[in-house]
Amino acid sequence: MRIIVDAMGGDNAPKAPVLGAIEANKEYGVDITLVGRGEEILTVLRDNGIDQLPDGVQIAHASEVVEICDNPANAFREKKDSSLTVGLNQLKNGEGDAFVSAGSTGAILSAATLLVKRIRGIRRAALAPVIPTGNGGAVLVDCGANAECSVEYLLQFAFMGAYYAEHILGRPEPKVGLLNIGAEPSKGTALQQETYQRLMQAKEEGRINFVGNVEAREAVEGAVDVIVADGYSGNIFLKGMEGTALFLMREIKKVFKKNLLTKLAALIVGSGVKRLKKMMSADEVGGTALLGISKPVIKAHGSSDAYAIKNAIRQAMHVTSSGIVENITANVEYMRLTKEAEQA
């Protein structure tokens, strides 16, 4: 298996992508292609005591970099020799099995959609991070790629999220919930109400384990394995969780530093707090799968360090070996609305 890594993407590039890729190669035995400015990649390696490329690691030179200030819709076209464009073209041409980047989300989404292409019949690709919940984690789909959605988009998100939960998280018959402001079928906007009906129909046909609407609180507590949302609502939900986690960890730290007794208490419960911090850290997951693209594409967080990139590569390996792309492809016909349903 060969994973293509955008060595120039992210706030800490090229150091983080390069060192993360080297660690992944060492720990997982996976072949790596580092795409980016060759001399800068080699400089990172030399500065960290690596005088020659490890077995299975190669460099594909790309002279340009897609910056965060570039127009995400056109950057990959305007910079045809960028690490993003070169890397995704390699994926498209079968020179690697998956692509990992911590670069601009919008640019990755646009480039993956137009270069690698969506699975035939999938209307929109969706970002599907695994978020920490009371049941060990849930797939949130979409979390920001599609701010405005149709019923068919959400229907497809639900199916793709369910396949991801089953094949990547190991959840047989995963519970799928529609993010909403209440449990009743009448809650939400017309979009949520109509989507509810379509998902309920899919459940009655035995194609998806839809359990109904789910409020944010219940979702975090672990009521479902898949949380379906339009990108606007999903992004607010995700950022709210991230902010709450940072706030709580900061406040817990303050409590333990208050006096001698609390410092002693911190020593006693330290391992538990570390486990909690690890569970809430996005670095542990490493990246977000871009579901609906015809080949595996993983978006790592822009601030990813080497550890996070290594984990993103591990995730790319799991997505590649899971067969989820093939599974979605084989079941697209069940994710479409008929013309009669669209007009209803």
C-alpha positions in Angstrom: 0.0 0.0 0.0 1.3 3.5 -0.9 0.0 6.7 0.7 0.6 10.0 -1.0 1.3 12.8 1.5 1.1 16.5 0.8 4.4 17.6 2.3 3.6 21.3 1.9 0.1 21.4 3.3 -0.7 22.7 6.8 0.6 25.3 9.3 3.6 23.2 10.2 4.7 22.1 6.8 7.0 20.7 5.6 8.3 19.5 8.9 5.2 17.9 10.3 4.1 16.1 7.2 7.6 14.8 6.4 8.4 13.6 10.0 4.9 12.2 10.4 5.2 10.3 7.1 8.6 8.9 8.2 7.1 7.7 11.5 4.2 6.1 9.7 6.6 4.3 7.4 8.6 3.0 10.3 5.7 2.0 12.5 3.2 0.7 10.0 5.5 -0.4 7.2 3.5 1.6 4.6 5.1 3.0 1.5 5.0 6.8 1.3 5.3 9.4 -1.5 6.1 12.8 -0.2 4.9 15.4 -2.6 6.4 18.9 -2.5 9.6 21.0 -2.9 12.2 18.3 -2.9 15.1 20.4 -1.4 12.9 21.5 1.5 11.8 17.9 2.2 15.4 16.8 2.2 16.4 19.6 4.5 13.8 18.5 7.0 15.2 15.0 6.9 18.8 16.1 7.3 17.9 18.4 10.2 16.4 15.5 12.0 19.4 13.1 11.4 18.0 11.3 8.4 20.7 11.2 5.7 18.8 9.0 3.2 15.3 8.1 2.4 14.0 5.0 4.3 12.9 2.0 2.2 9.5 2.6 0.7 9.7 6.4 0.9 10.1 8.5 -2.2 9.8 12.2 -3.1 7.7 13.6 -6.0 8.9 17.2 -6.6 6.2 19.9 -6.9 7.5 23.5 -7.1 4.3 25.3 -6.0 2.3 25.5 -2.8 -1.4 26.2 -2.4 -1.6 28.8 0.3 -4.5 29.4 2.7 -5.1 32.8 1.1 -5.5 31.3 -2.4 -9.0 30.9 -3.9 -9.9 27.4 -2.9 -12.1 26.8 -6.0 -9.3 27.6 -8.5 -6.0 27.2 -6.6 -5.3 23.7 -8.0 -5.9 24.9 -11.5 -3.8 28.1 -11.2 -1.0 26.2 -9.5 -0.8 23.1 -11.6 2.6 22.1 -10.1 1.4 22.5 -6.5 1.9 19.6 -4.1 -1.9 19.3 -3.9 -2.5 19.1 -7.6 0.4 16.8 -8.3 -0.5 14.5 -5.4 -4.2 14.2 -6.3 -3.2 13.5 -10.0 -1.0 10.7 -8.7 -3.9 9.3 -6.8 -6.1 9.6 -9.9 -3.6 7.8 -12.0 -3.2 4.9 -9.6 0.3 5.9 -8.4 -0.9 5.6 -4.8 -3.8 4.2 -2.8 -4.8 7.2 -0.7 -4.0 10.9 -0.3 -3.4 12.8 3.0 -3.1 16.6 3.3 -3.3 19.2 6.1 -3.8 22.0 3.6 -6.8 24.2 2.8 -10.1 22.3 3.2 -11.8 24.1 0.4 -8.9 23.6 -2.0 -8.7 19.8 -1.2 -12.5 19.4 -1.6 -12.5 21.3 -4.9 -9.4 19.5 -6.3 -10.5 16.0 -5.1 -14.0 16.5 -6.7 -12.7 17.8 -10.0 -9.5 15.7 -10.4 -10.2 12.4 -8.6 -14.0 12.7 -9.1 -16.9 11.7 -7.0 -18.3 8.2 -7.0 -20.8 8.1 -9.9 -24.3 9.0 -8.5 -23.0 10.7 -5.3 -24.2 14.3 -5.5 -21.7 15.9 -3.0 -18.7 14.7 -1.1 -18.8 15.2 2.6 -16.4 15.6 5.5 -16.9 12.9 8.1 -14.8 13.2 11.2 -15.1 10.7 14.1 -16.0 12.8 17.1 -15.6 11.6 20.8 -18.9 10.5 22.3 -20.1 8.4 25.2 -20.3 5.2 23.0 -16.6 5.4 21.9 -17.0 7.9 19.0 -19.5 8.7 16.3 -19.2 9.7 12.6 -20.4 13.3 12.0 -21.4 13.8 8.3 -21.3 16.5 7.0 -19.1 18.9 9.2 -18.6 21.8 6.8 -18.1 20.8 3.2 -21.7 21.6 2.2 -23.3 24.5 4.0 -26.5 24.2 2.0 -28.0 20.8 1.4 -30.9 19.0 -0.3 -32.8 16.0 1.1 -30.9 13.8 -1.3 -27.6 15.1 0.0 -28.5 14.2 3.6 -29.9 10.8 2.5 -26.6 10.0 0.9 -24.6 11.4 3.9 -26.6 9.0 6.1 -25.7 5.9 4.0 -22.1 6.9 3.6 -21.7 7.6 7.3 -23.3 4.2 8.1 -20.9 2.4 5.8 -18.0 4.3 7.4 -19.2 3.4 11.0 -19.6 -0.3 10.0 -16.3 -0.7 8.1 -13.9 1.6 9.9 -15.3 1.8 13.5 -16.5 -1.8 13.5 -20.1 -1.1 14.4 -22.5 -3.7 12.9 -25.9 -2.1 12.0 -24.8 1.3 13.2 -27.4 3.6 14.7 -28.0 6.6 12.4 -29.5 9.8 13.8 -30.5 13.1 12.1 -29.2 16.1 14.0 -32.2 18.3 15.0 -33.6 20.5 17.7 -36.0 17.8 19.0 -36.9 14.2 18.7 -40.3 14.6 17.1 -40.7 14.1 13.3 -42.2 17.6 13.1 -39.1 19.3 14.5 -36.6 21.3 12.4 -36.9 23.0 9.1 -38.6 21.6 6.0 -35.2 20.0 5.1 -35.0 18.0 8.3 -38.7 17.1 8.2 -38.5 15.7 4.6 -35.1 14.0 5.3 -36.7 12.3 8.3 -39.4 10.8 6.1 -36.9 9.6 3.5 -34.6 8.0 6.1 -37.6 6.4 7.8 -38.6 4.9 4.4 -35.0 3.6 4.0 -35.3 2.0 7.4 -38.6 0.3 6.6 -36.9 -1.1 3.5 -34.2 -2.6 5.8 -31.4 -0.6 4.2 -30.3 1.6 7.2 -30.7 1.6 10.9 -32.3 5.0 11.3 -33.3 5.7 14.9 -34.8 9.2 14.3 -33.9 12.7 15.2 -31.1 13.3 17.7 -30.4 16.4 19.7 -26.8 17.6 20.2 -26.8 16.6 23.9 -27.9 13.0 23.2 -25.5 12.7 20.3 -22.6 13.6 22.5 -23.8 11.2 25.2 -23.5 8.4 22.6 -27.1 7.8 21.4 -26.0 7.1 17.8 -23.1 5.9 15.8 -23.7 8.3 12.9 -24.8 11.9 13.2 -26.3 13.3 9.9 -26.3 17.1 9.4 -26.0 19.7 6.8 -22.5 21.2 6.7 -23.7 24.5 8.4 -25.2 22.8 11.4 -22.6 20.1 11.6 -19.7 22.6 11.6 -21.3 24.6 14.4 -21.9 21.4 16.4 -18.3 20.3 15.8 -16.7 23.6 16.7 -18.9 23.8 19.8 -17.7 20.4 21.0 -14.0 21.4 20.3 -14.4 24.7 22.2 -16.2 23.0 25.1 -13.4 20.4 25.4 -10.7 23.1 25.4 -12.6 25.1 28.0 -13.1 22.1 30.3 -9.5 20.9 30.1 -8.3 24.4 30.9 -10.6 24.7 33.9 -9.7 21.3 35.2 -6.0 22.3 35.0 -6.8 25.4 37.0 -8.6 23.4 39.7 -5.6 21.1 40.1 -3.2 24.0 40.5 -5.2 25.8 43.2 -3.3 24.6 46.3 -1.2 21.8 47.7 -4.1 19.4 48.3 -5.4 19.8 44.7 -1.9 19.3 43.4 -1.7 16.0 45.3 -5.1 15.1 44.0 -3.8 15.7 40.5 -1.0 13.2 41.0 -3.6 10.6 42.1 -6.0 11.1 39.1 -3.3 12.2 36.6 -3.5 9.0 34.4 -7.3 9.4 34.2 -7.0 13.0 33.1 -4.4 12.1 30.5 -6.8 9.5 29.1 -9.6 12.1 29.0 -7.3 14.6 27.2 -6.3 11.9 24.7 -9.9 11.0 24.0 -10.8 14.6 23.3 -7.8 15.3 21.1 -8.3 15.4 17.3 -4.7 14.4 16.9 -5.5 10.9 17.9 -7.8 10.4 15.0 -5.5 12.3 12.7 -7.8 13.4 10.0 -11.2 13.5 8.4 -12.3 11.2 5.6 -13.8 12.9 2.5 -16.6 10.5 1.8 -18.0 10.3 -1.7 -14.7 10.6 -3.6 -13.8 7.7 -5.8 -10.5 7.1 -4.0 -9.6 7.7 -0.3 -8.8 11.3 0.6 -8.0 12.3 4.2 -8.0 15.9 5.4 -5.8 16.4 8.4 -6.2 19.4 10.7 -4.3 22.5 9.5 -2.4 22.7 12.8 -1.4 19.0 12.7 2.0 18.0 14.1 4.0 15.0 13.1 2.0 12.7 15.5 -1.3 13.8 14.0 0.0 13.3 10.4 1.2 9.8 11.4 -2.3 9.0 12.6 -3.9 10.5 9.5 -1.8 8.1 7.4 -3.0 5.2 9.6 -6.6 6.3 9.0 -5.9 6.5 5.3 -4.6 2.9 5.4 -7.8 1.8 7.2 -10.1 3.5 4.7 -8.2 2.0 1.8 -8.3 -1.5 3.1 -11.9 -1.3 4.4 -13.4 -1.4 0.9 -15.8 1.5 1.8 -15.4 3.2 -1.6 -16.4 -0.1 -3.3 -19.3 -0.5 -0.8 -20.7 3.0 -1.5 -20.3 2.5 -5.2 -22.2 -0.8 -5.1 -25.1 0.8 -3.2 -25.5 4.2 -4.8 -28.8 3.2 -6.4 -30.4 3.1 -2.9 -29.2 6.6 -2.1 -31.1 8.4 -4.8 -34.5 10.0 -4.7 -36.8 9.1 -7.6 -38.1 12.0 -9.7 -41.5 11.5 -8.1 -39.9 11.9 -4.6 -38.1 15.0 -5.7 -41.3 16.6 -6.9 -43.3 15.6 -3.9 
